[in-house]
Amino acid sequence: MNYHSTMRSDLVAHIDPARVAHNVGALRSACRPGTKLCAAIKANAYGHGVRIIAPALERLGVEMAALATIPEAVELREIGWARPILVLGSVLAIGDAAERSARVDAILEHDLTTTISSAAGLDDLTAAAAKRRTLARVHLKTDTGLGRQGAMPDDLPELVAQIVRAPSLRLTGIYSHFANADLADRAMTQQQLDEFHRQLTQLSDFLPAGVTRHLANSAAALTLPESHFEMIRPGLAIYGYLPAESLAGRVDLRPILRLTAHITLTKRIPTGHGVGYGHTWKAQRPSRIGILPIGYADGFVRRLSNNAVVGTQHGDAPIIGRVSMDQTAIDLTELPAVAIGDEVVLIDDRRERPNSVESLARSLGTISYEVTCLLGQRIDRIVRNDNA
């Protein structure tokens, strides 16, 4: 018996593809006609569910997808994504000979475009592609100041030459990544843009014709048109979250996720009764509490303890006590009509709400990316089509 098909999930992320379409439209509107879009859908589409997001993006004509790892990219192919896939991570030099061979085989079998930041593992890819009598597509990543992945400027000419010399490799892209494009101070962003231009000039005699240049993340895609080149590489904006608070009111992005649960228990406790591990909350009066089937194992992090609210149809209820692995308590004393089985909105898709992704990120002292990427596998992701 398929129990999953007959039982209601306790935790549901409602994902709205119509809002995905709206956000992609906003990004395209910020670019000149013909600019390609490479959508970052790594980490299970930033926690939103790649099996929902990828088909929506493919229907919208998004030209390329960006994933962090080979297994993520292979999963995307298995879902049915037929367009180019860029693997962002440095994946060629990891493991022993058998592991490297398996990685190269997967790259070639699934026609993945590999990021090259150094010569490590490049010979393996070259030899395997030649043996298969196929072309391996690669994008060269350069370091323009982020100090993470990317080849350093002095190493670029030889690295490009090594790629171009190999008849079984095709250099189809060159890119870098901004460090501070979401900040109001544009000095570092301009410095990186200038450095990318300098590197492109340095390599002008080496780069093949038609190579795709890309640099702009969500923030730069929406605010820095001179960084767009042939392709932008947005992530956060696709899901409807502002990459910079300065964009509030300037760009109409619509959050695509609403996370809900149902109350599994209500009970009355006397004055002085503690709630949760460590009794970080004690009733100051006779109180009525509710229990929700979500915890830090689901990405509803412990830092939300005594530090957030959830929405009910009768008003907001504060989270009380420590969030545990699987359960969270809320105070229903002022909401007598809320009952067992009632739906509760844990994360709201209205930006102005105190439990929106961005509000929670501010409360936690983190970023919107972390709030959604932490959402766990016990949460069902379902398509929502109410165009709200």
Sequence and secondary structure as in RCSB ss.txt:
>XXXX:A:sequence
MNYHSTMRSDLVAHIDPARVAHNVGALRSACRPGTKLCAAIKANAYGHGVRIIAPALERLGVEMAALATIPEAVE
LREIGWARPILVLGSVLAIGDAAERSARVDAILEHDLTTTISSAAGLDDLTAAAAKRRTLARVHLKTDTGLGRQG
AMPDDLPELVAQIVRAPSLRLTGIYSHFANADLADRAMTQQQLDEFHRQLTQLSDFLPAGVTRHLANSAAALTLP
ESHFEMIRPGLAIYGYLPAESLAGRVDLRPILRLTAHITLTKRIPTGHGVGYGHTWKAQRPSRIGILPIGYADGF
VRRLSNNAVVGTQHGDAPIIGRVSMDQTAIDLTELPAVAIGDEVVLIDDRRERPNSVESLARSLGTISYEVTCLL
GQRIDRIVRNDNA
>XXXX:A:secstr
  HHHHS  SEEEEE HHHHHHHHHHHHHTS TT EEEEE HHHHHTT HHHHHHHHHHTT  EEEESSHHHHHH
HHHHT  S EEE S  SS SSHHHHHHHHHHHHHTT EEEESSSTTHHHHHHHHHHHT  EEEEEEB SSS SSS
B GGGHHHHHHHHHH TTEEEEEEE   SSTTSS  HHHHHHHHHHHHHHHHTTTTS TT EEE   HHHHHH G
GG TTEE  SGGGGT  SSGGGTTTS     EEEEEE  EEEEE TT EESGGG EE SSSEEEEEES  GGGT 
 GGGTTS EEEETTEEEEEES   SS EEEE TT TT  TT EEEEEBS TTSTTBHHHHHHHHTS HHHHHHT 
 TTSEEEE     
